[in-house]
Amino acid sequence: MKKTLIYTLFTSLLAVYPAFSQTQLVKNVHILTMESDAILKDQAILVEEGKILSIIPMTEASNFKASSVIDGKGAYVYPGLAEFHSHIPVAQNGNTQLQEEAMWLYLANGVLRVRGMIGHASHLPLKDRIEKGELDGPRLFLSGPSFSGSSVSSPEQAAQMVRDEKAAGYDHLKLHPGLEMEEFLAISKTAKELDIPFGGHVSLNVGLEASLKGGYKSIEHMDGYVEALIPDYSKVLDPKLAGPFTMLLVEEADLSKLPELVKMTLDTEAWIAPTLTLFDRYFGFTPAEEYRNIPEMKYMSAEQVQNWINAKTPYEEAGILTKEHVQPYLEFRNMLFMTLHQAGVPVLMTSDSPQVFNVPGFSIHHEIKLMSEAGMSNYEILKTGSVNPAKYFEEQGEWGVIKKGASADFVLVKANPLEDLETLKNPIAVVMRGEYFDKERIQLELAKIEDAHKR
């Protein structure tokens, strides 16, 4: 009886006095909640068990007790970013080193959510380790192995592949080129029945209209739009005439058709994943060799960097990636990007990392720079990496914002990111699930990765 009374009294005290529980107070910060573009000045954030308990004006912060107190010293806080087109490394023979390094490269750059867009069975245990707190890393949303001309052999097999990936626990389906219309329709029908989102490239024999009306949730790389604007589609089907992503035909695009495509995108509630930096680097006119020794390449193996150079070099040797060909194409993509965005098509922050010359985490900052140069405002850019990704997976309010009840995943930086996007490159600290990683810890982890790949 006495033990019961003592237990009851103790639990009552816990309810009244939160100081008994493990809480963190991050004080002296200015907060960009992403619920609006207003900055909440001179605030504190109270965190418990990975969740935000409260946002408190500093004038009232002394009234709250916490297990630990961190002084933000006037830092700006925002919800962190997403990389929503990632090629998460595969564990080779059970070796998870490259996977773990990629997770830290994302964290070190304030990237706290990652959507894998080419899946592998080794990604599922990686996600599980992160969810259980056994491994530091961003939270993952995983697509399964891709549906393509080489992996799909019939509509029946395609439908079974959808069922298998849903049963395995993947969050999303990724479609690559080469699918026939019947195969695509089987994927679409089965995915809708199982309520699993899908998106990716647009197969030439399917086309943008059928992809949108068939239920694509995200159009990766804004694929299919150029092709849909070319009057003579037979040219699109000829890779020698079209070039990579129909680059060589872009000046033949009939822009009078664009409003119809924009309306179709809005009507079908599709999203776009621009991956501007992929085209700037992989299909840009800067020579491949110039990327070999840029600063972030020190976090990649020499073999990986050489593979990227080998991927781009054939296009250079074929005379495709000249400024004469590339500049009009990149300008067209910027126009397409801003036309879709200004019309209200939702955008996801995507940089296709690790992919040709796009190092995990670091490439997001290249993407941000290109989005800004295309004309997107700082606040809208930040939305593509916070509020929008959460909405994509119907988890709005659970993350991507700083508010009571949201996951305690946020980043501290020196300057106001609404005024200075460069500040995002140098986090003072990263908070993930309430765990605080300061600058010293971030630099230590980066140094380990660099040391593992010394040339």
C-alpha positions in Angstrom: 0.0 0.0 0.0 2.8 2.4 0.9 4.7 1.6 -2.3 1.5 2.3 -4.3 1.0 5.7 -2.5 4.6 6.7 -3.1 4.4 5.7 -6.8 1.2 7.7 -7.2 2.7 10.8 -5.5 5.9 10.5 -7.7 3.9 10.3 -10.9 1.8 13.3 -9.8 4.9 15.3 -9.2 6.2 14.5 -12.6 3.0 15.8 -14.1 3.3 19.1 -12.2 7.0 19.6 -12.3 8.5 18.9 -15.8 12.0 19.5 -14.4 12.0 15.9 -13.3 12.0 14.8 -17.0 14.9 15.1 -19.4 14.4 18.4 -21.1 16.6 20.8 -23.1 16.4 24.5 -23.4 18.0 26.2 -26.4 18.0 29.9 -25.4 19.0 33.2 -27.0 17.9 32.4 -30.5 15.9 34.0 -33.3 13.5 31.6 -34.9 12.3 31.2 -38.5 9.4 28.8 -37.8 8.5 28.4 -41.5 4.9 28.8 -40.6 5.4 32.3 -42.0 8.3 34.4 -43.1 8.4 36.3 -39.8 11.4 36.0 -37.5 10.6 35.5 -33.8 13.3 37.5 -32.1 14.9 36.6 -28.7 13.3 33.2 -28.1 14.1 29.9 -26.4 13.0 26.4 -27.5 12.1 23.8 -24.9 12.7 20.2 -26.1 11.7 16.9 -24.5 12.1 13.4 -25.9 12.8 14.6 -29.4 9.8 16.9 -29.6 9.3 20.7 -29.2 7.4 21.3 -26.0 7.2 25.0 -26.3 8.7 28.2 -27.9 9.2 30.7 -25.2 10.2 34.5 -25.2 13.5 35.0 -23.5 11.7 37.3 -21.0 9.9 34.2 -19.7 12.6 31.5 -20.2 13.8 31.7 -16.6 10.5 30.3 -15.5 11.2 27.0 -17.2 13.6 24.4 -15.7 15.5 22.0 -18.0 18.0 19.2 -17.6 20.4 21.0 -19.9 20.6 24.6 -21.2 22.3 25.6 -24.5 23.0 29.2 -25.2 22.4 30.0 -28.9 24.2 33.4 -28.5 21.9 35.1 -31.0 21.9 32.4 -33.6 19.1 32.0 -36.1 17.2 28.7 -36.1 15.3 27.2 -39.0 13.8 23.6 -39.4 16.6 22.2 -41.5 16.5 21.1 -45.1 15.6 18.1 -47.2 17.3 16.3 -50.0 14.4 14.7 -51.8 16.2 13.1 -54.7 19.1 11.0 -53.2 20.9 7.9 -54.5 21.7 6.5 -51.1 24.9 4.3 -51.3 24.5 0.6 -51.3 26.1 -1.5 -48.6 28.6 -3.7 -50.3 28.9 -7.2 -48.8 27.6 -5.8 -45.5 30.0 -2.9 -45.5 27.9 0.2 -44.5 30.8 2.7 -44.4 29.7 4.7 -47.4 26.1 4.8 -46.2 27.1 6.0 -42.8 29.4 8.7 -44.3 26.6 9.9 -46.5 24.3 10.3 -43.5 26.8 12.4 -41.7 27.5 14.5 -44.8 23.8 15.3 -44.9 23.7 16.2 -41.2 26.8 18.3 -41.4 25.1 20.5 -44.0 21.8 20.8 -42.1 20.0 18.3 -44.3 17.6 16.4 -41.9 15.3 14.6 -44.3 16.3 12.4 -47.3 14.1 10.7 -49.9 16.0 7.9 -51.5 15.2 7.6 -55.2 16.9 4.5 -56.3 16.4 1.7 -53.8 18.2 -1.3 -52.5 17.5 -3.9 -49.8 20.4 -2.5 -47.8 18.6 0.8 -47.3 15.9 -0.7 -45.2 18.2 -1.8 -42.2 19.9 1.6 -42.6 16.6 3.4 -42.0 15.8 1.1 -39.1 19.1 1.8 -37.4 18.5 5.6 -37.7 14.9 5.2 -36.4 16.0 3.2 -33.4 18.7 5.8 -32.6 21.6 3.4 -33.2 23.0 5.6 -36.0 23.2 9.3 -36.4 21.5 10.5 -39.6 18.6 12.3 -41.3 15.2 10.6 -41.4 14.8 8.6 -44.5 12.0 8.0 -46.9 12.9 5.1 -49.2 11.9 4.2 -52.8 12.4 0.6 -53.8 14.4 -0.7 -56.7 13.5 1.2 -59.8 10.9 0.3 -62.5 12.6 0.6 -65.9 12.9 -1.0 -69.3 15.5 -3.4 -67.9 13.7 -4.3 -64.6 10.2 -4.7 -66.0 9.3 -7.4 -68.4 5.5 -7.4 -68.5 2.4 -5.6 -67.0 1.8 -8.6 -64.7 5.4 -8.6 -63.5 5.3 -4.8 -63.0 2.2 -5.1 -60.8 3.8 -7.8 -58.7 6.9 -5.7 -58.3 4.7 -2.9 -56.9 3.2 -5.4 -54.4 6.6 -6.7 -53.4 8.0 -3.3 -52.7 5.0 -2.2 -50.7 5.2 -5.4 -48.6 9.0 -4.9 -48.1 8.3 -1.5 -46.4 9.4 1.0 -49.0 7.7 4.4 -48.9 7.7 5.3 -52.5 8.2 3.9 -56.1 10.8 5.2 -58.5 10.2 5.0 -62.3 13.1 5.1 -64.8 12.9 5.3 -68.6 12.1 2.5 -70.9 8.6 1.5 -69.7 5.9 0.7 -72.2 2.4 2.1 -71.8 0.8 -1.2 -70.6 3.6 -1.6 -68.0 3.2 1.9 -66.8 -0.6 1.5 -66.5 -0.2 -1.7 -64.4 2.2 0.1 -62.1 -0.1 3.1 -61.7 -3.2 0.9 -61.0 -1.5 -1.3 -58.5 0.2 1.6 -56.7 -3.1 3.5 -56.3 -4.7 0.3 -54.9 -2.0 0.0 -52.4 -1.7 3.7 -51.6 2.0 4.1 -52.3 3.2 7.2 -54.1 5.3 7.0 -57.3 7.2 9.3 -59.6 10.4 9.6 -61.5 11.5 10.0 -65.1 9.0 10.1 -67.9 9.4 7.1 -70.3 9.3 8.2 -74.0 6.6 5.7 -74.9 4.4 6.9 -72.0 4.9 10.7 -72.3 4.2 13.5 -69.8 0.4 13.7 -70.3 -0.1 10.0 -69.5 2.3 10.1 -66.6 0.6 13.1 -65.0 -2.9 11.7 -65.5 -1.8 8.3 -64.5 -0.9 9.5 -61.0 2.8 10.6 -60.9 3.2 12.4 -57.6 6.6 13.9 -58.5 8.2 14.6 -61.9 11.9 14.1 -61.3 14.3 16.5 -63.1 11.2 18.2 -64.6 11.5 15.3 -67.1 9.1 15.1 -70.0 8.3 18.8 -70.4 10.8 19.6 -73.1 9.8 16.4 -75.0 6.1 17.4 -74.8 6.8 20.7 -76.4 8.7 19.4 -79.4 6.4 19.4 -82.5 8.1 16.5 -84.2 8.1 13.7 -81.5 10.1 11.4 -83.9 13.1 13.6 -83.2 12.7 13.1 -79.5 12.8 9.3 -80.0 16.2 9.6 -81.8 18.9 9.9 -79.1 21.5 11.3 -81.7 19.2 14.1 -82.6 17.8 14.7 -79.1 20.9 14.4 -76.9 20.7 13.8 -73.2 17.3 14.9 -71.8 16.5 16.3 -75.3 19.1 19.0 -74.8 19.8 19.5 -78.5 16.2 20.1 -79.4 15.3 22.7 -76.8 15.2 25.6 -79.3 12.5 23.7 -81.2 10.1 23.8 -78.2 6.7 25.2 -79.0 6.1 27.4 -75.9 2.4 28.0 -76.9 1.8 24.5 -75.5 3.4 25.3 -72.1 0.3 26.8 -70.4 -1.7 23.6 -71.1 1.1 21.5 -69.5 1.2 23.8 -66.5 -2.5 23.5 -66.1 -2.3 19.7 -66.4 0.4 19.6 -63.7 -1.8 21.7 -61.4 -5.0 19.7 -62.1 -3.2 16.4 -61.4 -1.6 17.8 -58.2 1.8 16.7 -59.3 5.1 18.0 -57.7 8.3 18.9 -59.5 11.8 17.9 -58.4 14.1 20.2 -60.4 17.6 18.9 -59.6 19.1 22.1 -61.2 22.6 21.3 -60.0 22.6 17.9 -61.7 22.2 19.6 -65.1 24.6 22.4 -64.2 27.3 20.0 -63.3 26.7 16.7 -65.1 25.4 18.2 -68.4 27.0 21.7 -68.0 29.8 23.0 -70.1 32.3 23.2 -67.2 34.9 20.5 -68.0 34.7 17.3 -65.9 38.4 17.6 -64.8 37.7 21.0 -63.2 35.5 19.3 -60.6 38.2 16.7 -59.5 39.7 18.8 -56.8 37.0 21.2 -55.7 36.8 21.3 -51.8 33.9 18.8 -51.2 35.4 16.1 -53.4 37.8 15.3 -50.5 34.8 13.5 -48.9 34.5 11.1 -51.9 36.8 8.3 -52.8 39.1 8.8 -55.7 37.3 5.9 -57.4 34.0 7.6 -57.1 35.3 10.9 -58.4 36.9 9.2 -61.4 33.6 7.4 -62.1 31.9 10.7 -62.3 34.5 12.1 -64.6 34.2 9.0 -66.8 30.4 9.5 -66.9 30.6 13.1 -68.2 33.7 12.7 -70.5 31.9 10.9 -73.4 29.4 13.7 -73.8 32.3 16.2 -73.9 34.2 14.1 -76.4 31.1 13.9 -78.6 30.9 17.7 -78.7 27.5 17.8 -77.0 28.5 19.8 -73.8 29.6 23.0 -75.5 28.4 26.3 -74.2 26.5 26.8 -77.5 24.4 23.7 -76.7 24.3 23.9 -73.0 23.5 27.6 -72.3 20.2 27.7 -74.1 19.2 24.5 -72.4 20.0 25.7 -68.9 18.2 29.0 -69.5 15.1 27.0 -70.8 15.2 24.9 -67.6 15.3 28.0 -65.4 12.3 29.4 -67.3 10.4 26.2 -67.0 11.2 26.0 -63.3 10.0 29.5 -62.5 6.9 29.2 -64.8 5.8 26.0 -62.9 6.7 27.6 -59.5 4.9 30.9 -60.2 1.8 29.0 -61.4 1.6 27.3 -58.0 3.1 23.9 -58.8 4.8 22.7 -55.5 8.5 22.2 -55.6 10.8 19.8 -53.7 14.4 20.6 -52.8 16.4 18.0 -54.8 20.0 17.8 -56.0 20.4 14.1 -57.0 23.2 13.2 -54.6 25.6 11.4 -54.6 25.4 11.7 -58.4 27.9 13.2 -60.9 29.8 15.9 -58.9 27.0 16.3 -56.4 28.4 15.4 -52.9 25.7 14.6 -50.3 24.7 17.7 -48.3 27.1 20.0 -50.1 25.1 19.8 -53.4 22.0 21.1 -51.7 23.8 24.4 -51.3 24.6 24.4 -55.0 20.9 23.7 -55.7 19.9 26.6 -53.4 22.2 29.0 -55.3 20.8 27.9 -58.7 17.2 28.3 -57.4 18.0 31.8 -56.2 19.7 32.7 -59.5 16.6 31.4 -61.4 14.5 33.9 -59.4 13.0 32.1 -56.5 12.8 34.0 -53.2 14.8 32.9 -50.1 11.6 32.1 -48.2 10.2 30.0 -51.1 13.5 28.2 -51.5 13.5 27.3 -47.8 9.9 26.0 -48.1 11.0 23.5 -50.8 13.3 22.0 -48.2 11.1 22.1 -45.1 7.3 22.6 -45.3 6.9 21.2 -48.8 8.6 17.8 -48.2 6.5 17.2 -45.1 3.4 18.0 -47.1 4.5 15.6 -49.8 4.3 12.7 -47.4 1.2 14.2 -45.7 3.1 14.8 -42.5 2.7 18.6 -42.4 3.1 20.1 -39.0 5.0 17.0 -37.7 8.3 18.3 -39.1 9.6 21.0 -41.4 8.4 23.6 -39.0 9.4 24.9 -35.6 6.3 24.7 -33.4 4.9 23.0 -30.3 4.5 19.3 -30.9 6.8 19.1 -34.0 9.9 17.0 -34.1 12.9 18.7 -32.6 14.9 18.8 -35.8 16.4 22.2 -36.5 19.6 24.0 -37.4 21.4 27.0 -35.9 23.2 29.4 -38.2 24.9 32.8 -37.7 22.8 35.0 -40.0 19.2 35.4 -41.0 18.7 32.9 -43.9 16.0 35.1 -45.4 18.6 37.7 -46.0 21.7 35.5 -46.5 21.5 32.0 -48.0 25.3 31.6 -47.7 24.8 31.2 -43.9 23.2 27.8 -44.5 26.6 26.4 -45.5 28.0 26.8 -42.0 25.8 25.4 -39.3 26.7 26.4 -35.8 24.9 23.3 -34.6 22.4 20.7 -35.8 19.6 19.3 -33.6 18.2 16.0 -34.6 15.5 14.3 -32.6 16.5 16.6 -29.8 20.2 15.6 -29.9 22.5 18.5 -30.1 25.5 18.3 -32.5 27.7 21.3 -32.1 30.3 22.7 -34.6 33.1 20.7 -33.0 31.3 17.4 -33.4 30.3 18.2 -37.0 33.9 19.1 -37.9 35.2 15.9 -36.2 32.9 13.7 -38.3 33.8 15.5 -41.5 37.5 15.0 -40.7 37.0 11.3 -40.2 35.4 11.0 -43.6 38.1 13.1 -45.3 40.8 10.9 -43.7 39.1 7.7 -44.9 39.4 9.0 -48.5 42.8 10.6 -48.6 44.3 10.6 -52.0 
